[in-house]
Structure formats: structure tokens, C-alpha cells
Amino acid sequence: MRITETFLKLKMDIIYFAELFLIICISVTLGLKESNYKKTTSGTPAVLVNSQHLQAQEVFGRVSCAMLCSRMSCQEFQFSDTSSMCITRHREPISDGVINPGSGLFDTYDYEQDPSTCFEIRKNNPTAESGEYNILPLAPQFKGAFVKVYCLMNDTHQLEYVTLPNRNIGNFPKMSNSGCTNEQPYLESGIVGRDGVTVFLRIRVQPSTMTVVRTDTTFTSGNKTKPHTFGSAEDCYSYSGSCKRIGTFHIDTLGTGMKFSTNLTWTGKGSAGKVHSITRTQNGAVIDLVCGGWCGGCDPDGEMILYPNNLDIQP
């Protein structure tokens, strides 16, 4: 009889420690999911309002309670150190409303959602200043992957920009050859002053889609009176279709962990605008455009949307 009792006790101990070990392993693997929860109250009686949305059960500890909440996508959990009772609260009713919280006082933890915009960062921290932050954009192509953005924090708005470690530059050359017979190192009358260089240091994006706001030139430098829109190449070299095009734009997203789709194409703009060449290197993260016309060039054929570049490592 004693042997049987000892055996059963040993078996229960083995099961207990096996389950405890499993929880520890899962906790490490998931990076301790409890870090996603913020304590809102401490040492208070269990809150049983709308009890049909609650589920109560005994667990090994706070970490396992947080893991349970995370696995069940609950809004908050309450945990008692004295009774090891875990109460999870859900959006939809999951029980008949009969809850026995057991004894002891409870700490309450709310789920702290990772920010998907700079607005959310500023909302969670009103003193947050402009700088680099990690966000979890809602754009479906990122599927929960973090993206590093520069948040421009103002009192009225908070905008997202991707910092470009390498030069992204548009060049509108100061050269003309209207009839394709006599190249001149200047622009002819009526088109003087349209030449110049624009260097993009950061590009603005919309986190919901990770689409580039091409007209935002907040973080640019150069000497072009009217800056390039991002991703557009143009010149005023020649109206002749048989003449070469010399307007260029160099795109380089290496170091951001992102790139543009290989399906993105460009189309001519202006009466004589024409695409001369589109060259992609570095797994598509580097794109060189050569376009132009008689004050024409090329624009992206559709939105410029960023996608993860799995071969690129962010700095």
C-alpha cells in the first residue's frame, strides 16, 4: 500500500515538474509574454463585473497567467499570488457568469498593444520627442514584423518617416539638345531654372499600407528650386524621340530592411516624357532610373509601397 502511495506521489511530482519545466521553456521561447501587460491595480479584491466575460482557474504563477491570457487573446487578467488564481477577461461572453475567485487579493494587468503609429507612441508617452522608434505597422505585407521609423513629433501631428542610410538622389541636368544635333551646357529660354539635385534623407510613409508619400520633401537637401518628388526622373534635354534621356533618380533602401516590389514599373510623363532604362540591383533594393523628355520624364506607375527585404539587415 505504501509503495503504491509513494509511486503515485512520485508520479504526481514528475508531472508537476514536467509541466513547470514546459511552462518555463515556453516562457523563454515567447520572450515572456507577460512583458506585453501593464499592471494597473495592485492588491485589490477580484473585479467580477460582467462575469460572463471572465474565466477563472488555478495556475502555476503570474507568467503562466499572462501566457494563458495571451493565448486566449483576452483583454486583461487578474492574478493572486496567495491563491495562484488567474482570472482572464474576454471581449465576448465565454461563461454563464458564475465565478469563484477563491481567496486573496489580486493584481490586474491590461494588455499593452505595440504601437502601430507615431500617434500611438505620443499618446502612450506625451513627452516622447522626435526620433527613431519601432512600430508594428498594420500593412498586411509585414505580418506583425517591426519596422524602424523616424517619428516627427509635433503638438498637432505625428508623422512617420523611414531614414535612408544611403543616398537617394534625383538629378535634373543643366543640359539641353532640343533638336538632338547640338548639346549645350545650359537650359534654353523658358525652361531656365528647372534643373538641380534633390537628395532624400528620409521618406514619409503611411503605416497602414507602408505607401511612400512621394511629395513630402521635409527631409531633403539639394539645389533644385522645386524639389523632385520621390522616385521621379526628369530633364529638359530634347523633344526629339531619337535623342537620349539624361534625367536620373537613384533609389537605395539598403539598411532599412525594406524594398519596393519588383513589379513596380515607371511610365513616361509630359508630352515627350520617356523611360530610357530601369536597372535593379541588390535584390531590388537599389533602383536606377534614366528618364526624360522636353521637360518631361517618368513617374511610378502606381503607388510606391514598401515590402520587407528579408535579405537586408537593419542597422
N, C-alpha and C positions, 0 to 999 in steps of 0.2 A: 504493500500500500504506500509506504513511504517512498519507495523507488519510483512509483507511478507519479506521486505528487511532485517529487523532485524533478522528474522528467518533464512534467507539464510546466513547472515553473521555469525550467531551463529553456523549454521551447518558447514560452511567452517572452522570456528575456531576450532570446535570439531574435524573435520577430520584432520586439520593441526597438532593439538597437539597429536592426536591419532597416526598419522604417526611418529611424532617426538619421542613420547614415545616408539613406536615399534623399531625405529632405535637405541635408547639408550639401550633398553633391548637386542637387537641383538648384539650391540657393546660389552656389558658386557659379554654376553654369549660366543662370539667368541674371547674374550680376546683382544679386539681392534685390529682388523686385520691390521690397519694402521702401527702397530709396525713392520710388515714384509716389510715395504717400507722405503727406504732411500732417503732423499731429495738430489737431485743432482744439481739443479739450483733454484734460488730464485728471484722472481720479474722480470721476463722476458716476452716478448711477447709470445703468444702461438706458439708452433712449429707445423706446419701443413704439414711437409714433408710426402710424401706417405699418403695423406689424406684419401685414400680409406681404410686404416687400422685403421682409427680413428672413434670414436663415441663421440658426444658432447651432453650434457644435463645438465639442472639446477638441483642441489641437495641441501640438507639442509646444508652440511658442508663438511670439509675435511674427517671426519671419514666415512660419507656415500659414498663419492667418492672412498675411499680406499676399502670399503666393496663391492661397485659395481665392482671395478677392480678385487678384489679377487674372486667374484662370477663368473665373466666372464673370469677368467684366462688371464687377459691382462698382457702385459709386463711392462707397466708404465702408470701413469696417471698424468695429469696436472690439477691443481686446482687454481681458482682465488677467493681470499677472498672478493674482491669487488663485483663481479658479481655472486658468487656461481656457476660458470660454471665448469663442470667436463668434461675433455676430456680423454678418455681411448684409449690406443694404443694396437693393437692386432697383432698376428703373421700373420693371414690370412686376406685378404680383407673382410670387412663387410659392406661397403657402396659404393656409387657412387663417393665419393670423394668431395662432396660439404659440407664444414664445415664452420659454422658461430660461431666463438669463443666468440662472444659478446665483451664487453669492459673489460678493466682491465688487470693487469699483473698476470702472472701465476707462481706458484711453481711447479717444476717437481719432481716426485718421481719414483724411479726404484724399482722393486720387488727384495728383498734381500732373496735369496734362503737359507734355512737352510743347513748347511754343511753336506755332507754325508761321508766325509773322513777327515783325519787329513791334507791331502794335501790342501784341500779347506780352512781349518781353517788357515793354514800358508799362503796361497795365499791372503786371505782377511786381514790377520794381519801378516805381515812379521816379527814382533817382538815376535810372540807367542812362548812361551817356552814349553818344555816338561811338561806334567801334565794331569790332568783329565778334559775331555770335554764331552759335549753331542753332539752326531751326529745323523743324521736321515739316517740310512743305507738303501741302495737300495734293500736289501734282501727282497723278497716278503713276507716272513712269518711274518715280523714285521709291514707291512701295515701302515707306517707312524709313528710308535712308536719310541720315542727317546731311545737311548742306551748310557750308560756312558762308555767311553773308555779312556784308558791312551794313549796319543799321544806321541810317541818318535820323537821329532823334531830334525832333523839334517839338515845340509845345502844341502845334496844330496838326502835325502829321509825322508818321514814322515810315520811312521808305527803305526798301531792300535793294542792295547793290552787290554784285559779285566783283570782288577785287581781282584784277588781271595781273598776275605776276610778270607776264611778258608783254612786249609792245604789241598793241593793236592799233594800226595806223592807216589812215586814208590819205592819199596823195593826189591832188588835183594839179598836174604840172602846168608851169607857166610856159607853155609852148603852143604854137598853132601852125597849121599847114592846110589852110582852107581848101585849096584845090588839089592837095596831095602832090604838089610839084615843088614847093619851096618852103621848107621848115624854117620857122622863125622863133627866136628865144623870148617871145612875148605873146600876149593875147591881143587880138585885134580890137579895134574900136567897137564899143558896145558890149564887150564881154570882159573888159579890163577889171581886175579885182576879184574875179571869181576863183582864182587859183589859191593854193595853200595846202597846209598839212593839218590834220586833226589826229591827236593821239588820245585814245580812250584808256584811262587808268582804271575805271570801274564802269560796269554796265548795270543799269537798273533792270530788275526782274519783277514779275508778278508771281508770288509764291504759289498761288492756286493752280497755275499752269506752267510756271517757270519760263514764261514768254518774255523776251527782251523788249523793253520799251526803247525802241531804236532812236527816238527823237530826244531822249534825255541826255543832255551834254553837261550835266553838273560836274562830273569828274573827267574833264578833258583839258588838254593843253594843245598848243599849236599856234599857227599864224593865219589860219583861214578865217576870213571875215564872217562868213556864215558856215559854222562847222558842219562837217559831214554828219549824216545820220548813220548810225552804226550799220556796217555791212553793205554800204553803197559805194560804188566806184564810179567816177565820172571825169570827163575832161571837156575841153573846147578845142580839140585838136583839128578835126576835119569833118566836113559834112559828107565827104566822099566815102561811099561804102567800100571802095577798094583800098582805102588808107588804113593803116594800123590804128589801134586804140591804145592809149597810154595811161589812162586813169587807173589807179590801183587801190585796193584795200586788202590789208593783211590781218587775218583773224587768227588768234592764238589763245586757246583756253587751257593749255597745259598748266598743271599746277592747281587747277580749280576742282579737279575730279569730275569735270563735265565736258560735254562737247555738243555740237549740233548734229542733227540727223544727217546721215549720208544721202538721204533722199531729198534734202533741201537743195533747190536749184535757184538760179537767178535769171531774170528776164530783162531785156532792154527797156529803157525809159527815154522819153524825148523822141523827137521826130527822126533823129539819126542815131539814137542810142543802140548800142550793140554789145553783146558779150563776146569778148575776144577769147578768154580762157578762164577756166576754174580748175585750180590744182589743189588736191587734198593730200596731206602727208600726216605722219604721226597718228595713225589710226583715225584720221579725220578730225583731229583736234586743231590742226593747222590748215587754214584755207587761204589761198592766194587768188584774188580776183584781178582780172585785167579787163576793163570795160571803158567805153567812151562813145563819143559822137560829137556833133556840133552843139556843144553844151548839153550833152546827154550822157548816158551811162547805163548802169544796171541796178536793180533793186532785188531783194529776195522775193521769190515767187511764193508768197505766203508768210506766215509768222516765223520768226526765229525762236525756236523752242529748244531749251537745253535738256539734255539727257545725261544720265550717269555715264562716265567713261571708266569702265572697270579696269582699264589698263593704266590709268593715271592715279597717282597718289597725291593727295592734297598735302601742301607743306605744313 
